[in-house]
Amino acid sequence: MSPDISFVFALIGIAAVLMASNRVRYDLVALIVVLALIMGNILTIGEALSGFGSSVVILVAGLLVVGEMLQRTGVARSVGDMILKHGGGNETQLLILLMVSAGFLGSVMSSTAVVAIFIPIVLRIAAETGLDKSRLLLPMSYAALISGMLTLIATTPNLVVSDELVAQGYQALGFFSFFPIGLLILAVTIIYMLVWGRGLLGVRKAAEPAKHKRKRRAAAELWTAYQIQGEVYDFWIGGPVPLEEIRALKAKGAVIAARRRRASNRERETVLFRDGMELQRDDLVLVRGPKDVLDQIAARADFTRRSAIGARTEDWQDSLGIADVMVHPEASILGQTASKALTRETPELECLGILRNGDPVPIEADTIVKAGDRMLVLGPWDELDQLVEMPDDFVLLTYPKERENVVPMLSKFSIAIGILAGMVVLSALNIVPVTVAVLLAALAAVLFKTMSADQAYASISLPTLVLIAGMLPLANALETTGGSALIVEHLLDVVGEANPRVMMAALFLLTATLGLVLSNTASAVLVAPISITAAEAMGVSPYPMAISVLIAASAAFSTPVSTPVVTLVVTPGGYSFGDFLKLGVPLTLIVGLVTILVTPLVFPY
């Protein structure tokens, strides 16, 4: 073994130990690898930094933007709402819905993001149904991992394997090339969890909330704290309501706080209701006031009362919110009326109530703002955010806990679905390369205003990109020093050349084992070129071998530190390392067996 090969193997071992220790960030390990390859004279500076110009890095960045779009527009949340609606309190039904939803949603966005989205959904389901959250969270995270086996863009290792095939002169993998294999594995995993897996997850005591963290209050609690009189309902408008009638209702004590109206783009737009506005048929209005006045309004033929606002907040919470703020003792707005103090910079905000020394202050046209006043403010979330970004005037005390469920760009829901569908169609039909399709989708997400350009850039995880870019040259180093050929030679000595399935099993085991200590991206980077070289040495197609590596890279079921996809559920689920061993090791073996048996049927030797 040459000194250069020994150096590269030692570097892989050191990187594995550092990653497994969880004491050094993965992206820093990747940079250490890059520097070591340069300083060890294994690669030139250009070769060692070539990963930062890789199409894989650009592709991952684009996918992170697309995933952010799906979250901001409510596409991801709507999946969770569907599960709650159709799952009921049946654990088996909920488990199937959760795993199928996590699997398919993860096939078009980051599986880590999917798990992050689904954790509060599962906790909510457990709280409402009384089911054990530990029997739902881990199966859900496993399904999100398996999503990487469904489509080309589902996880970075898939892109690494496809890119390696192209680099070695073969056709790239298609968008749905290995979908049948992944779908079968997802089905087998669901059956495994229903029949045996969930039985290993006993009832656990819920984790104690952090004592230092103040619990957020609900909007209704803030309403009560400010001692605001009256009730709040929303009404459908059945016909035009003239301005004079609206003012007559206001004279009785009714306050129309907000209006939702279908715009020209068929989406509903919400605005605060101002004097001079009229109401049309099919408007939805939010009205507060004394109960007897609201009852009179409900008796009108042109007003249909739906429910108290606490029962149906979803129509309003994504566009309108409230904030509990305090007036800064040295604010520039002192001495101004409450209305003028708010509308000077944020014209769409309204003061619902004021507390002064703990006592409510009547809101009149001439009510003056004083230092230390607490104000309950109503308005669009973006203007509330703008208000609290003026710390010289206002100090945010709290947002209601409903803020956690707000989808900021719900009006762009259908646009996001269209962008996502376009990306999939362009990729699946090979109209444009996958990288181009993803970049077009990311650009469309900004151009159609599902997010700003700054928000798109903020959604791109630089540590993730550095990890990928830093580890890619390591495979090149293995190749140039002869390390890959040496590994293939030893594999052929061990498994022989007679049976390609045995080689597939060896490659699957090698990738899965490396995945216990390396990231799944790093494992794919190292083993993908080895799999192609091994196939060429055996005189068979490289695709079955490459697919074996691709699937093994996503089969990180056995430890809680292999990937953030499973690490995220450890604390909320109360899992131990043993839980992952009990469920993960048998599942990894089952997935490996299915892969070895089925892959050659889809990708013949």
N, C-alpha and C positions, 0 to 999 in steps of 0.2 A: 504494500500500500504506500503510495507516494506521500510526501509530507503535505502537499496541497490537499489531497483527499482527506488526510487525517485532520488537517486544520478545519475543513468544512464540516466534517462529522462532529468534531469537538464543538464547533460553533452552533450546530443544530442542537447538540446536547445541552449547551449552556443556555440557549434560548428557551429550550423546553423547561429546564429547571426554573429559570426566571419567571416564565409564564405560569408554571404550576404553583410557584410559591405565592402568587397573588400579592406580592410585595412591590413589584415593579410594573408600571403600566405597560400594556401590550404595545402601544405605539412607541414608547421609549425603547422597548426591547427591539423593535423593528429598526429604529435608528442606530442602535448599537450594532446590529447585524450589518447594516450598510457601511458603517465606519470600519468595522472589523474586516469586511471584504476588501475595502480600499487599502487600509493600513497593512493588511496581510499580503498585499500584492496578488490577490486572487482575481480581482476584477479592476478594470480602469474606473476612474471617477464617472465617466459617461455610462459605463455598463452598470455600475452599482446604483446609479440614480435613474436608470432607465424606467424603473417601475412608476416613477412620478409622471411619466408621459404615456403610460399604458392606457389603452382604450378601456380596460376593466375599471380603472380608477374613475375615469370620466363617466362610465356607465353607472357605477355605484352612486356617484354624486347625483346624477339625474334621478335615480330611483328613490333616493332619500327625499328629493323635492316632491316627487309624485306621491310618496307616502304621506308627507305633510299635507298635501292637497286633500287627500282622502280623509284625513283627520279634521282639517279645518272646515270642510264642507259638509260634514256629518254623515258621509258614506259609511265610515267605520262604525259610528254610533248607531246608525239605523239597523245594522246587523245585530247589535246587542239588543236593541228594542224588539226586534223580530223574535229573538230567542226567548226573551221574557214572555212575549205574547203567546207563542206556540208551545213553549216547554212546560208551562204550568208548574206543578210541584212534583212531577214524576222524574226521579233521578235518572233513570235510564234514558228517557226521552231528552232530558236536558243535556246529558253527557254526549249523546249522539249529535245534537244540534250544535253544542259548543265545539266539539272536535271537527265536525264538517265545516262550520263557519270559520274557525281559526285556520283550518287547512286551506280552504279556498281563498280566503281574504289574504293570507300570507303568500299566496302564489303570485300576487300582483303588488305587494308592498312588503316592507321590512317585517320579518317575522318577530323581531324584537319589539317593534312598534305595535304589532298585533297583540302580543302578550301584555304589553303595557296598557293597551286599550281594554283588553278583556279582563284584567285583574279586578278593576272596580265593578265591572259587569257581573263577574262571578260572585264577588263579595255581596253585591246587592241581591243576587238571586238566592244566595245562602241565607241572607238575613230575612228575606221575604218568605222563603219556603221552609226554613228550619233545617235544611239539608247541611251535611258536613262539607264545608268548603274544601277541605283537604282531598276529598274524593272527586273534586271537579277541577281544581287548579292544575295539578300535575298532568293529568290527561290532556287538558287544554294546551299546556305548553308543549307536550310531546307532539300534538297535532300541528302546532305552529312550526315545529322543527321539520315535520314531514312535508309541510308546504314547500320546502326547498326541493322536494323530489318531483314537483308537479310541472313547473315551468322553468324556462331558461333563466328568467330574470328574478326568480324567487329568492335566490341567495347567491352570495358572491362566489363560493366554490364552483357553482355551475358555470359561471362566466369564465373562471380561471381554467376549468377543464376544456371548455369550448375554444377558448383563446389558444390553449396549448395545441389542440388538434389543428387549428389553422396554422399555427407557427411551424408545425411539422409537415405541412402540405396536404392536410385533409380538409374535408368540408366541415364547416361549423355545425354545431348542433342546432336544430330548429326549435322554435318557441315551445312546441308541444311534443318534441321528439320522444321524451321518456315519460310523458303524462300517464300512459296506461300502467307502467310499472309503479309509479308513485301513487296512483289511485288505488291499485291493489294493495299496496303497503298500508295506505291510510285505512282501507277497509279492514285489513287484518289486524291493525293496531286497535281499532275501535272494538272489534270482537274480543281481542286480548284483554282490553280494559274492562269490558262488560262481564266477561266470563271469569277472569281471574285477577286482573291487575287491581281494580278498585277494592277488592276484598282485603288486600294487603295494607290498605291505608285506613288506619283506625281513627276513631274520633279524637280530636286534639283540642286542647284548651286554647281559646282565642288569645292572641298576644295582647298584653296589657298596653294601652296607649301610653305614649310618652307623656310624663307628667309635666314637662316644661312646655308642651305644645297646647296652646289654647284652642279649645274646640270652637269651630265656626258656628255662628247662629244662623238659623233659617231666616228667610225673608219675613215670614209671618211673625217670628219672634222680635225682629227689629221693629216691625210695624207696631207690635204691642208695646215694646219698650218706649217708643215715642208717644204712646197714648193717643195715636191718631184715631179719631172717631169715625164711625161708619163701617161699611163693608165694601168689598170689591167683587164685582162680577164682570163677565164679558158677555156681550150681546151680538147676535147677528142682526144686521139691518135688512129689513125686507123691502124697503123702497126708499125713495128720496126723502130726506128730512130737511125742511127749510131752515134757514139760519135763525129766523125768529123763534121757531120751536125749540131749537137747541139752546138759545139764550133763556127761554122760559124754563127749561129743565134746570139750567144752571142756577136760575133765581130760586128754585126750590131747594137747592143744596146739592144737586148732582154735579159731579165733576167728571167730564170725559177726559181721561188721562192720555189715552193713545188710540191710534186707529191703524188697522191693517187693511190695505187695499191691493187688489190684484193689478200689477203694472202691465205695461205693454209686452214685457217679456214673459208674461204668465206667472211670474213669481210674485209672492206677496211682500210688499214693502211696509215697514212699520215706521210711524212718525208720532211724535208727541202732538197731541191735539191742541191747536191754538185758536184763539178767538177769531172768527171770520171763516173758519173751515166749515164745509158742508158735509153731509153724509149721503152716500149713494147705496143703492141696492148691492148686497153681497159684501159690504164692509163689515169688518169685525172690530168692535170698540171695547175698550177697557174703561169701566165706569165705577167710580167710588162715591159713597155718600150714605146718608141715613137709610136704614133698612126699609122704612115705609116708602121713601121716595123711590128706591130701587124696585120695590114691589109695584108701584104705580107705573114705572117705565116698563116692567115686564108684562103688564096688562095691556099695553099698547099693541096694535096689530103689526106695526112696523118694527118692533123690537122683540127679538126672541132670546130669552135668557138661556145660556148654556149651563154655566156652573159657577160656583165660587172660584176665584182665581187660584186658591190653594189646591183645588182639585185638578186643574188643567193649566199648568204653567208652561207647557212645552211650546204653545203658540206664541208666547211672549218672551220667555227667558233667553232665547238666543239673540234677540234684538234689543230688548229693554232690560235694564237692571237697576239696582239701587246700591248706594254706597253710604256707609256711616263715616262721616268725616268730621274733623274738628278744625275750627278757625284758628290759624296760627296767632299767637299773642302779638306779633309784630306785622301782621298781614297788611297789605296795601288796601284791602277792601273794607277795613274797619270804618264804620260810620255809613256805609252804603246799605241800601235795601237788600234783602235776601235775593230778590229777583235780579237786580242789577249786578250783584256780586257774582252770580253764576253766569249770566248771559253775556258778560263782557267778553269772555274768551270761549265760552262753551254755550252757544245760544240754544241748544236743544235740551238743556237740563232744567229741571224744576225742583224746587225745594218742597218736600212733603211735610217736613216737621223740623222744629228746633227744640233742643233741650238746653236750658241755661241753668247751671248749678243743679242739674238733675230734674228740673221741673219743665214741663212743656210750655212753649211760648206760642200764643195764637199767631198764625200766619196771615198778616194783612198786607195791603199794598205798601204801607209805610213802615213795616217791621224792619228795624235796623240790626245789622249784624255786629256782634260784639266779640271781643277776644275770648277764646275758650268755649264759644258756642259749639255744640254738636249739631250737625245738620244731616238729615236723611234726604238724600238726593236721588231723584229718578231721572233716567234718560238712557240713551244708547250707550252700550258698553265702551265704544271707542271714545266717546266724549267723557265718560266717567274716568277712563284711563288718562285722558288728557288733563282732567281736573286734578287728579292725584299726582300728576307729574309737575304740579306747581306747588312744591313744598313750602315756598315762602308765604303762601296764602292758606293752603289746606293741607291737613295731615290725615292720611287714610287710617281710620281705626279698624274697619273691617269691611270686607265684601261678604254678602251672604253665601252660605255653603252651596247654593244653587249655581254659583259662578263656576264651580268645578265641572259642571255638566254642559256649559255653554259651548255651542258650536258657532264660532264667529262669522262664518260665511255660509250659513245654511241656505241662503238664497241662490248660491251657486251649486247646489247639489246636483241638478240635472246636467250642468256644464261639466262638472267633475266626472260624472258617469260617462258623458260623451268623450271626454279627453281620454279616459281610461280605456274605453272601448276602441277608440281610434288607435291607441298605442298597441293594444293586443292584436287588432286586425292587421296593422302595418307589419308587425313582427311575425305573426303566425303565417301570413301569406307571402312572406319574404319580399314584400314590395320595397322595403328599405331595410338596411341592416338594423339589428336590434339596438345598437348604440344610437343610431340616428332616430329611431322611433321613440326611444326614451327621452332623448334631448328635445325632440319636437314636443313631447308631452309636457316636459318640464317648462319649456318656453311658453306653451299654451296656457299652463297654469298661471303664469304671471300675466300674460297678455289679456287673458279673460278675467283677471282681477280676483282669482281665488286667493291670492296672497300678493304681497308686494315683493319687489325684487330683493329688498333687505331681508324680508322674512324667508324667502327662498334660500338665500345664502346662509341665513342663520340655521336652517334645517339641515344643512350639510355638516355631518360630523367629521371634522378634521382628524381626530384620532383614528377613526375608522379608515380614512383614506391613507393616512400615514402608515398604518399597520399593513394594509394591502401593498402599497407601493414599496415599503421596506422589505417585505418578505419575498416579493416576486424575484428579485435578483438572486436569492438563495438557490432557487431551482436552476437558474442559469449557471451559478457557481458549481453546483453538482454536476451539471452537464459538461462544462468546460474542463473540469479537473478529472473527469472520468469516474466520478462517484456514482452517477446513475448507472453506468455500464457495470460497475462493480456490484451494485445492489441487484441488478437484473441477473447477473451471472450467478450470484448466490441463490437467488430465488429459483432459477432454472435448475441449479444443483439440488435444491431441496425438493421442489415439486415436480421436476422433470418437464419434458416437452410434450408428453403424450396426451394430457387432458387439459384443455383450456379452462374448464370449470374449476379445476384445482388452483390454477393460477389466479383466476378471478377471486377465489376464496382467500388466497394468500394476500392479494392486493386489498381486498376489503378489510381483512384483519389488520394489515399494516396501517391502513388509513385510520381505521377506528381506534387502534391503539395509540397512534400519534395524537389523535383527537382528544385523548384523555389529558394530555399535558400541553399540547399546542392548541391554538385556535383552529377551527375547522378550515378557515381560509388558508392558514399556513400549511396544514396537512395536505390540502388539495394541491397547493403550489408545489410541494415536494414530491408527491406520489404521482401526479398526473403525467409528467414526462416519463417517469419510470414505467407506468402502465403501457404507454405507447411503444416504448423501446422493447418491453417484454413481448408485446403482441407481434411486433416485427420480427423478433428473434424466433418466435414460434411459427411465423408464417400465417398468422390469422388476422382478421379485422381488428383494428384497435378500439372500435367502438364499444364492444361488450366490456373490455377491460376498463376503458375510461368511465363508462357508466357505473361500473362497480365502485370505482373511486369516488365518483360524484355522489352516489347514494350513501356510501360509508361516511363521507364528510358531513352529511346531515343527520347521521345516526348517533348523535352525541347524547345518548340517553342515560349513561351510566354514572356520571358525576355531576354535582351541582355547579361546578366551576368550568365546565367545558365550553359553555356558551352563555351569553346573557339571556338567551331565550328561556333557559331553565333556571338560571340564577335568580331571575326576577321573582319567581314564585316561592322561593325558599322561606322568606320571612312571613309573608301573608298566609302561607299554607302551614307553617310550623313544621317543615320537613327536616329530617335528619339525613346525614350522608347515607345511612343504611337504607333509607327509603328508595334512593336512586339506584343503589346496588340491587335491591330486591326486584324492582320493576325494570330497571334499565338494562341490566346484563342479559336476562332472558329475551327482552324485546330486541336488543341488538342482534342476538343470535338468530332470532326469527326473521328479522329484516334481512340479514345476510343470506339466510337460506332462500327466502323468496327472491332476492336479487339474483342469486346464482342460478336458480331454476328458471326464472321467467325472462331475464334479460336476453339470453341467446335467441328466444322466440321473437323478440322485437328487433333485435340487432344480431342477425346471424353471423357466425364466424366466417 
